[in-house]
Amino acid sequence: MSMEAGKRVVVTGATGNAGTSVVAALADDPQIASVLGLARRVPSWSPPKTTWASVDLAHDTDLVRHFEGADAVIHLAWAFQPTHDPVATWRVNVLGSLQVFRDVASAGVPVLIHASSVGAYSPGPKDRAVDESWPTHGWPEAAYCREKAYLERALDSFEVRNPGVRVVRMRPAFLFKEESASEQRRIFGGRFLPGQLARPQAVPFVPDIPGLRFQALHTDDAAQAYRLALSHEVGGAFNLAADPPVGPRELAELLDARVVRVPRPAVRAALAAGWNLRLVPASPQLFDAAMRMPLLDCTRARVELGWHPQRTSLEALGELLRGMRTGAGMDTAPLAGRKAS
């Protein structure tokens, strides 16, 4: 399809946290003629220029019919749960992604933009930022990181076999927006986490744990990077994060709490007990990974894409907390809101 006619873009995982922001950003772009959103459950949400198709990456073995004629595929689909069944998430996240990659090549799609993650990176420093050359071997004990790192290696091979496909790998920090708060509460906190714990003064203290320093990004800002990658002839990886890095003191200010030094083994033991009792879905291995994830240098995205986040990391995190308090959501199955309790 010519630039004059506008681009046709297919988005997998189009109804989730990142997907809804990417679809909305593309729908507002005059260079985009149409968007095909793929999701397990077709939503009633209907942004401009967007049509929907039902696809389950755990079972669909032919995506070519959806990809044919597309100018680009943006692959965002990802299953975070069940964390107690790594075979199930491997089937969706890894085998499903490999199917996407194969069918992109079979359909002759010229551009593939893949959602990697800070979680793909090997353990790194918390006192300085690393660029995209930092190793991507993940934290092998955490399924999320293991899967993201595996797909980095799969894309290495894919690019060698398919030199005609321009491949972009986005490696964002933690993505937050108000509308995804209910989903993220369910994914990481579980059904027993009261939304009102997100209100100021509800949490008495924030643990000062060695390694508790991370970056956040508003999901809408991440979506703009995906949109820009369509119109810039770039390839390779791009780190995406906003300033400032978030540590115990920043969290304490957001929650109007005090900072208390807590040994990391004590926090991990409590999380492991809750996970083993199936009271919380976030695994202790993911906690281990988060404590070791590096800070990201986003110079390449700024220089080569002209990308600049419009919100700080604290504003993105503040939206998450506000959304948890109010039970915010969207009219899609993954982002369905619920009343905070």
KASULTA-V576936 format. One record per helix or strand of 3 or more residues. SS is the DSSP state (a for helix, b for strand). FROM is the first residue (numbers start at 0). TO is the last residue. Records with the same first field share a line. If there is no record, write none. Layout:
BEGIN
SS = FROM-TO  FROM-TO
END
This chain:
BEGIN
b = 6-11  31-38  49-53  71-74  110-114  165-171  173-175  204-207  215-217  235-239  257-260
a = 16-26  63-66  85-106  117-119  142-160  177-188  194-197  218-230  247-254  263-275  283-289  298-304  312-325
END
